[in-house]
Amino acid sequence: MPNLAIVGYGKMGRLIEQLAPEYGFAAALKLDEFNNADFEGLTPENFRGIDVAIDFSIPAAVRRNVEGVAALGVNIVLGTTGWLEHADAIQAAVAKHGIGLVWSPNYSIGVNAFFRLVAEAARLLAGQPEYGAWAWEIHHSTKKDAPSGTLLKLVEEIKKSGYGRAIDVSSNRAGAHPGTHEIGFDSAADTIVLRHTARSREGFARGALKAAQWVVGKKGFHEFNEIVFS
């Protein structure tokens, strides 16, 4: 049974630990603010025998976590969002140490299908100037980043599909909501709304564990949406 390190042992980390045996993993190492506050947990001793690490920590810790784990030769599934300003440094660490890393702003299978549906809608409406667009999301009050990484990815997919007009982007944070993302296109004649609503965090955890299964033994920087439907 391959060994899994969980970096960031909050609600997502605990759920990944719970589900790991279903995916053939033993959760052999758990790092959190009590044993990795200054990255002191990223040691060869701790990571001896670890096959892959899943990071659901906090945005401020991602770069140091990735660089530290990569230096130990361990492959990574990166689930934390809000770190894209460090993308070049993270990709450089992956290349330097010859590891494999899978990244996604959202590991839900449904959301990754949603990315493609939104991209296709944007492509179809890109040449129809009467349609304006909006992008909106809501998450629980403790989510660190706003807009969410998922919403930013959706906006990126719209633009990549050739839709060059302004997109109104907004976010809400309240309560315990696990996440809803909505993309809309509106004209004087009609409105098209595409929406994904998560019921719980379980879909995110299961997707991350699927990515962990895939990345064992792999090299390079990969996006989850490249591999999930392959």
Steps between C-alpha positions, in 0.01 A plus 500: 500500500655837398551757774333840495607823670224750577636855513235716664294295742180701514152398385623391157802322643286301742260402223789386279633290790158341541464416130864409425463122558229483231764618253772266624692752712617496859501851653848463652581868570285796602643851517318804638558827686617307806783303338571697181439867589852594386530212250697298756299192406648484150787269590648188338413302813130596486474433127691172493274251325245763390383451141289814451397809697163676480512868594184669628676757718475880467604728212789660691660159563467345155829611345713387796307176532541413134866594490569300816311189394644515147852518641426172679410337166132445587221553248221744588129559452442872556148589609557833672400810300604864512871447415512573127747788543752226588419281198839553333690408818287190554543379145874563531515285816317217323746512210810538719426198717345282229175429685140478385237753610128520427327833553137607484298785649229238555522118506128438456436286190182700441681833514757380249215405266350843577822668381450339159130585480569865581782515246272365228222748587751786488631381162149493356416849629836667438381632165162617629565853634153536652592252778666630812648264759529464876684263733392457865576269791424446867701306759510455876613793711841347585622462141822700468493618138237697310427466214554126529761325290216317327329824397827641370550181297148532357568860395828387344317228304245755373776729377699216345189402304506832317252699708669839509240719665487606865402236759348622826659297783367485857532287814316445827621341826244382754417216732614147421424487127732245325492690172280613210633642173279667242575626149237700314457650154228762459345686207184703445336184364601234753727380780715187519613386846749220570540404866691244704411444866709282730307311767805423713879487498498130417521553123813711544666239720419212267634689199824580683543133588441403135773748408729345763446155348588637156809702595688218678804434285433793264709810428416854392237765573146388415149642532227271632267584213763359260492159665154454649323428169792327324 
